[in-house]
Amino acid sequence: MAPAAHSPSPAPAPEPRRYDRLFIGGAWVAPRSGRMIRSIDPSTEEVWAEVAEADASDVDDAVAAARSALRGPWSRLSPTRRGELLARLATLMRRDADRLAEVESRDNGKPLRDTRGEVLRAADWIAFFAGAADKINGEQIPFRPDALAYTRREPVGVVAAILPWNSPISLCSWKLGPALAAGNTMVLKPAEQTPASLIELARLVEEAGFPDGVVNVVPGFGAIAGAALVAHKGVAKVSFTGDHRTARKIMVSAADTLKRCTFECGGKSPYIVFADADLDKGLTVATHSAFRSTGQSCSAGSRVFVERPAYEAFAERLAARAGRIRVGMPLDPRTHIGPQTSAEQREKTERYIALGLEEGGRALCGGGRPASLPRGYFVEPTVFVDLPNTARLAREEVFGPVALVIPFDDEEEAVALANDTDYGLVGGLWTSDVTRAHRVAGRIEAGLVSVNTFRPVHHMLPYGGFKMSGIGRENGLEVLKEYTEVKTIVVELSSEPPGDPFAD
């Protein structure tokens, strides 16, 4: 008898990549607890990296290092020199874009072409604020003819940046660039789900030649390292991107020392399509706006309002386009969108899909796991119809690849539906009527409103939310106000002796 055939043994999984040091005070130090965070590759559900976990004592060390740098070598550098260091960092990020993108894709599941683009754009952000560093000016005030009054803009101090898991390097650049340009020092805490790419970025900070302690990176869990950081008396400002419920907790904690806070929180963004619009272009942008980054974006165009004459055809075409999106492995160049970043996020999205069906909605496409991807946190792009704006699927942030299309009858109803939400981050409308464009854009309650495009985020454009979508602004020269204190100085010029109000 011929011997039985044997299937080859599967190749053993590679050993997890190790990042076993924190970056504190310009040195690579072991976490005091010795604990490590296990980073899961969301496309395989396997541990791909182990990252040092900071606790409260490590946070103390990082804040002390940042305060020392603030009062020491960093304060003695000219603004132009600060800008040169930021420009050097931007150059290094461009040089290492492929490596940084690969790490971020392994960490959060985004396709490699997306993460590489984000790294390159992050370098643009850093370069923009490099140029702004020596252009932060005060003002002279004509207070009195015999006095000189002027203002100075000074750094607020140590800035704690609490980063999200959906775009760590990109959103880090939104905070790092303006904070350092204004002369602050920083402690960065990446999300526990995606801790590796900020360690890689810290290596470039070190190579760029920043003084020790100007930038510190302490990966850790929000309830431990994050809580210690936002409560720390040595921290002057907290900049946070994430869920509004976490922002509330940060605000309560920060209140003890009256810290400044900047929050960029969630959204339930309206995407309004009038029947007179270029529907082909509007459809292309709607598909991208709803499903890019697997829907894991605070500004995803997840509520699509279409004027009734165009509604049915637009919804069907959007579903057809969504059905053609290639869901796949992040490192595959053919992939359009990857998995959700965590098992918890996938389960949340699946609950909302089930809820949409329970509430009477109809899924025109998607609703499940791609058949070809039995492992990983994958969800098919899903388009719902037949639900009102009062449904939970319309009111609550899913943070997954789910869009809801809702009809409207006239401009007044479109505005009312768009604004009937607790959020106000971005909004957009499509129309060929120029007067309607300005009229409706002015009435949408959101920090960024776009006409015949959607979410044109750029380092030159201020960005932030109304209502529960946040406090303060990021990007543009406007953000420099968030990272500076205004000091007023008055110098008496008169040689006349002052009058004595207590003389007889």
C-alpha positions in Angstrom: 0.0 0.0 0.0 1.2 3.5 -0.8 1.8 5.6 2.3 -1.0 8.0 3.3 -0.5 11.5 2.1 0.3 14.1 4.7 -0.7 17.7 4.6 2.3 20.0 5.3 2.5 21.4 8.7 1.5 25.1 8.8 4.4 27.5 9.1 4.8 28.7 12.7 3.6 32.2 13.3 6.5 34.7 13.5 7.5 35.9 16.9 5.8 39.2 17.8 7.9 42.3 17.1 9.1 43.8 20.4 9.0 47.4 21.4 10.1 47.0 25.0 11.1 50.6 25.9 9.3 53.9 26.5 10.7 57.1 25.2 11.2 59.5 28.2 13.6 62.3 28.6 15.4 61.5 25.3 16.2 57.9 26.6 14.7 54.5 25.9 13.7 53.2 29.3 12.0 50.0 30.5 8.5 50.4 32.0 8.6 50.4 35.7 6.0 47.6 35.9 7.7 45.5 33.3 4.3 44.9 31.6 3.7 44.8 27.8 0.7 45.6 25.6 -0.1 42.9 23.1 -1.0 44.5 19.8 -3.4 42.4 17.7 -3.2 42.4 13.9 -6.9 42.9 13.1 -6.6 41.1 9.8 -5.3 37.8 11.4 -6.4 38.2 15.0 -2.9 37.3 16.0 -0.4 39.2 18.2 2.0 40.9 15.9 3.8 43.2 18.4 4.4 43.6 22.1 4.8 47.2 23.3 6.0 48.5 26.7 3.1 49.6 28.9 3.4 52.8 30.9 1.8 53.2 34.3 1.3 56.3 36.5 4.9 56.3 37.7 6.2 56.3 34.1 3.8 59.2 33.4 5.3 61.1 36.3 8.8 60.6 34.8 7.6 61.7 31.4 5.9 64.9 32.7 9.0 65.7 34.8 11.2 65.3 31.7 8.9 67.5 29.7 8.9 70.2 32.4 12.7 70.1 32.6 13.0 70.6 28.9 10.4 73.4 28.9 12.4 75.4 31.4 15.8 74.4 30.0 17.2 73.8 26.6 13.9 74.1 24.7 13.1 77.5 26.0 16.6 78.7 24.9 16.1 77.8 21.3 15.0 80.5 18.9 11.6 79.9 17.2 13.5 79.6 13.9 15.6 76.7 15.3 12.4 75.0 16.6 11.0 75.3 13.1 14.2 73.7 11.7 13.9 70.7 14.0 10.3 70.2 12.9 11.3 70.5 9.3 14.0 67.9 9.9 11.3 65.6 11.4 9.1 66.0 8.4 12.0 65.0 6.1 12.7 61.9 8.1 9.0 60.9 8.1 9.0 61.1 4.3 12.1 59.1 4.1 10.6 56.3 6.3 7.1 56.5 5.1 7.0 52.9 3.9 8.2 51.6 7.2 5.9 53.8 9.3 2.9 52.8 7.1 3.6 49.1 7.4 3.6 49.4 11.2 0.4 51.4 11.3 -1.3 48.9 8.9 -0.3 46.0 11.1 -1.6 47.9 14.1 -5.0 49.2 12.9 -5.8 47.3 9.7 -5.9 50.1 7.2 -4.7 49.3 3.7 -1.0 50.1 3.2 -1.7 52.6 0.5 -3.9 54.6 2.9 -1.5 54.6 5.8 1.4 55.6 3.5 -0.7 58.5 2.3 -1.5 59.5 5.8 2.2 59.4 6.8 3.1 61.7 3.9 0.3 64.0 4.7 1.4 64.0 8.4 4.8 65.1 7.2 3.1 68.0 5.4 1.4 69.0 8.6 4.7 69.0 10.5 6.4 71.0 7.7 3.5 73.6 7.7 3.9 74.3 11.4 7.7 74.3 11.1 7.2 77.4 8.9 4.8 78.9 11.5 7.2 78.6 14.4 8.8 82.0 14.0 5.6 83.8 12.9 3.7 83.7 16.2 3.4 87.4 17.0 2.0 89.6 19.7 0.4 93.0 19.2 1.1 96.6 20.3 -2.0 98.2 21.8 -2.5 102.0 21.8 -3.3 102.1 25.4 -2.1 105.6 26.3 0.3 108.1 24.6 2.7 107.9 27.6 2.7 104.1 27.9 3.8 101.2 25.8 1.4 98.3 25.9 1.9 95.0 24.0 1.1 91.3 24.1 3.3 88.3 23.9 2.2 84.8 23.0 3.9 82.3 25.2 3.7 78.4 25.4 1.1 77.0 27.7 3.5 74.5 29.1 3.5 70.7 29.0 0.9 69.3 26.6 -0.6 65.9 27.0 -1.8 64.4 23.7 -4.2 61.5 24.0 -4.4 59.8 20.5 -7.0 57.6 18.9 -6.5 54.3 17.2 -7.9 55.0 13.8 -5.1 57.3 12.5 -2.3 57.6 15.1 0.5 59.2 13.2 -1.8 61.5 11.2 -3.7 62.8 14.2 -0.5 63.0 16.2 0.9 65.5 13.6 -2.2 67.7 14.1 -1.1 68.1 17.8 2.7 67.8 17.6 3.2 70.4 14.9 1.5 73.4 16.5 2.4 72.5 20.1 6.1 72.4 19.4 6.0 75.3 17.0 4.6 77.4 19.8 7.3 76.3 22.2 5.5 73.7 24.3 6.8 70.2 25.3 4.7 67.1 25.0 3.8 63.7 26.4 2.1 61.5 23.8 -0.1 58.6 24.8 -1.1 56.4 21.9 -4.2 54.2 22.1 -3.6 50.8 23.6 -5.0 49.2 20.5 -2.4 50.8 18.2 0.7 51.6 20.3 3.6 50.7 17.9 3.6 53.5 15.3 4.2 56.2 17.9 7.3 54.4 19.2 8.6 54.4 15.6 7.8 58.1 15.4 9.8 58.7 18.6 12.8 57.2 17.0 12.6 59.9 14.3 12.2 62.6 16.9 15.4 61.3 18.5 17.2 61.3 15.1 16.0 64.8 14.3 17.9 66.1 17.2 15.2 67.5 19.5 16.5 68.3 23.0 15.9 65.5 25.6 12.4 65.6 27.0 10.7 67.8 24.4 8.7 64.8 23.2 8.0 61.8 25.3 6.0 58.7 24.3 4.2 56.6 26.9 1.9 53.8 25.5 -0.6 52.6 28.0 -4.2 52.0 28.8 -6.5 54.9 29.1 -7.7 54.0 32.6 -4.1 53.9 33.9 -1.6 56.0 31.9 -4.3 58.2 30.3 -6.0 59.0 33.6 -2.7 59.7 35.3 -1.7 62.0 32.5 -4.8 64.1 32.3 -4.9 64.5 36.2 -1.2 65.4 36.5 -0.5 68.8 38.0 2.5 69.3 35.8 0.3 69.1 32.6 -1.0 72.5 31.4 -3.2 71.3 28.4 -4.8 68.2 27.2 -5.5 67.6 23.5 -7.7 64.6 22.9 -9.2 62.9 19.9 -11.8 60.3 20.5 -15.3 59.5 22.0 -17.2 62.3 23.6 -17.8 60.2 26.7 -14.1 59.9 27.3 -13.8 63.7 26.7 -16.3 64.3 29.5 -14.2 62.2 31.9 -11.1 64.1 30.9 -12.8 67.4 31.4 -13.9 66.4 34.9 -10.3 65.3 35.8 -8.7 68.4 34.2 -11.0 70.7 36.2 -9.0 70.2 39.4 -6.1 72.2 37.9 -8.1 74.2 35.3 -6.2 72.7 32.5 -6.9 73.8 29.0 -8.7 71.2 26.9 -9.1 70.7 23.2 -11.4 67.9 22.1 -12.1 66.5 18.7 -14.9 64.0 19.2 -17.3 62.0 17.1 -19.7 62.9 14.4 -22.8 61.8 12.5 -22.1 63.9 9.4 -24.9 64.9 7.0 -24.2 64.5 3.3 -26.9 66.4 1.5 -27.6 65.8 -2.3 -30.0 68.1 -4.1 -31.6 66.8 -7.3 -29.9 69.5 -9.4 -26.4 68.4 -8.3 -23.9 66.6 -10.5 -25.1 63.2 -9.2 -22.3 61.2 -10.7 -19.6 63.2 -8.9 -21.8 63.2 -5.8 -22.1 59.5 -5.8 -18.3 58.9 -6.2 -17.6 61.2 -3.2 -20.5 59.7 -1.2 -19.0 56.2 -1.5 -15.6 57.3 -0.5 -16.9 59.5 2.4 -19.0 56.7 3.9 -16.6 53.8 3.6 -13.0 55.1 3.5 -11.0 53.8 6.5 -13.7 51.1 6.9 -16.0 53.8 8.2 -13.7 54.4 11.2 -13.7 58.2 10.9 -15.3 60.8 13.0 -16.2 62.6 9.9 -17.6 59.7 7.8 -20.6 60.8 5.7 -22.8 58.2 7.3 -26.2 60.1 6.9 -26.9 60.6 3.2 -29.9 62.9 2.6 -31.1 62.9 -1.0 -33.8 65.0 -2.5 -36.8 62.8 -3.3 -36.7 62.9 -7.1 -33.1 61.5 -7.1 -33.4 59.4 -3.9 -34.3 55.9 -5.2 -31.8 55.8 -8.0 -29.0 57.4 -5.9 -29.5 54.8 -3.1 -29.4 51.9 -5.5 -26.3 53.2 -7.2 -24.6 53.9 -3.9 -25.3 50.3 -2.9 -23.9 49.0 -6.2 -20.8 51.0 -5.7 -20.4 49.8 -2.1 -20.8 46.2 -3.3 -17.8 46.7 -5.5 -15.5 47.8 -2.7 -12.7 45.3 -2.3 -12.4 44.3 1.4 -9.1 42.5 2.0 -5.8 42.2 3.7 -4.2 45.5 4.6 -0.8 44.8 2.9 -2.5 43.7 -0.4 -2.2 46.6 -2.8 -5.6 45.6 -4.4 -7.4 46.2 -1.1 -9.8 49.2 -0.9 -10.7 48.8 2.8 -9.3 46.5 5.5 -10.8 45.1 8.8 -12.1 47.0 11.7 -9.3 47.8 14.2 -10.5 45.6 17.0 -12.9 42.8 17.9 -14.9 45.2 20.0 -15.3 47.6 17.1 -16.4 44.8 14.8 -18.9 43.6 17.3 -20.3 47.1 17.8 -20.8 47.5 14.0 -22.5 44.1 13.8 -24.9 45.2 16.7 -25.8 48.3 14.8 -26.5 46.4 11.6 -28.7 44.1 13.5 -30.4 47.0 15.2 -31.1 48.7 11.8 -32.8 45.6 10.6 -34.8 45.3 13.9 -36.0 48.9 13.5 -37.4 48.1 10.1 -34.5 49.2 7.9 -33.5 47.4 4.7 -29.9 46.6 3.8 -29.4 47.2 0.0 -26.0 45.5 0.3 -23.6 44.1 2.8 -24.6 43.4 6.4 -22.2 40.5 7.1 -18.6 39.2 6.9 -17.0 38.7 3.5 -17.2 35.0 2.7 -13.5 34.9 1.6 -12.2 36.3 4.9 -13.1 33.8 7.7 -10.6 35.4 10.1 -10.0 39.0 11.0 -12.3 41.8 12.0 -13.9 42.3 8.6 -17.4 43.7 7.9 -18.9 44.3 4.5 -19.8 47.8 3.4 -23.5 48.2 4.2 -26.1 50.6 2.8 -29.4 51.0 4.7 -32.7 52.6 3.5 -36.2 52.8 4.9 -35.2 54.2 8.3 -36.1 57.7 9.6 -33.6 60.2 11.0 -34.9 59.3 14.5 -33.6 55.7 14.2 -30.6 54.9 16.4 -28.7 54.0 13.2 -29.1 57.7 12.2 -28.4 59.2 15.6 -25.5 57.2 17.1 -22.0 57.0 15.8 -21.3 53.4 14.4 -17.7 53.9 13.4 -18.0 51.2 10.9 -18.8 50.8 7.1 -22.5 51.5 7.4 -24.4 54.3 5.6 -28.0 55.3 5.8 -29.8 57.0 2.9 -32.8 59.2 3.8 -35.1 61.2 1.4 -36.1 64.8 1.8 -38.6 67.0 0.0 -37.2 70.6 0.2 -34.3 72.7 1.4 -36.0 73.5 4.7 -36.4 69.8 5.5 -32.8 69.0 4.5 -31.4 71.6 6.9 -33.7 70.4 9.7 -32.7 66.8 9.2 -29.0 67.6 9.0 -29.0 69.6 12.2 -31.2 67.2 14.1 -28.2 65.5 15.8 -26.1 65.9 18.9 -23.0 66.1 16.7 -21.6 68.9 14.5 -18.2 68.0 13.2 -18.5 68.2 9.4 -21.3 68.5 6.8 -21.6 68.8 3.1 -24.0 69.5 0.3 -24.2 69.1 -3.4 -26.1 71.5 -5.7 -25.6 73.5 -8.9 -27.5 76.5 -7.4 -24.8 78.9 -6.1 -27.2 80.9 -3.9 -28.5 77.7 -2.3 -25.0 76.5 -1.8 -24.1 79.6 0.4 -27.5 79.7 2.0 -27.5 76.1 3.2 -23.8 76.0 4.1 -24.4 78.9 6.4 -27.2 77.1 8.2 -25.6 73.7 8.8 -24.4 73.4 12.4 -20.9 72.0 11.9 -17.3 73.2 12.2 -16.5 72.3 8.6 -19.0 72.6 5.7 -18.2 71.7 2.1 -20.0 72.3 -1.1 -19.7 69.9 -4.0 -17.0 68.0 -2.2 -16.7 66.5 1.3 -14.3 66.9 4.2 -11.5 68.8 2.6 -9.2 68.5 5.6 -5.9 70.4 5.2 -3.2 71.8 7.4 -4.3 75.3 6.4 -8.0 74.8 7.3 -9.2 75.1 10.9 -11.0 71.9 12.0 -13.2 71.1 14.9 -16.8 70.5 16.0 -20.0 72.2 17.2 -22.1 70.6 20.0 -20.9 67.2 21.2 -18.3 67.0 18.4 -15.7 68.9 20.4 -14.2 72.0 21.9 -11.5 74.2 20.2 -9.9 73.9 16.8 -7.1 72.0 15.2 -5.1 73.0 12.0 -4.7 76.3 10.3 -3.0 79.2 12.0 -6.0 79.4 14.3 -4.8 76.4 16.2 -1.7 78.3 17.5 -4.1 80.2 19.8 -4.9 76.8 21.5 -1.2 76.3 22.4 -0.3 79.8 23.6 -1.0 82.0 26.5 -1.4 85.8 25.9 0.6 87.9 28.3 0.0 91.7 28.4 2.9 94.0 29.3 2.5 97.7 30.0 5.5 99.9 30.3 5.1 103.4 31.8 6.9 106.0 29.6 5.9 109.2 31.4 8.6 111.0 33.5 6.0 112.8 35.5 5.6 111.6 39.1 2.3 109.8 39.7 -0.4 111.5 41.6 -0.8 110.4 45.2 -4.4 109.4 45.7 -3.9 109.3 49.5 -2.4 112.8 49.8 -4.1 115.4 52.0 
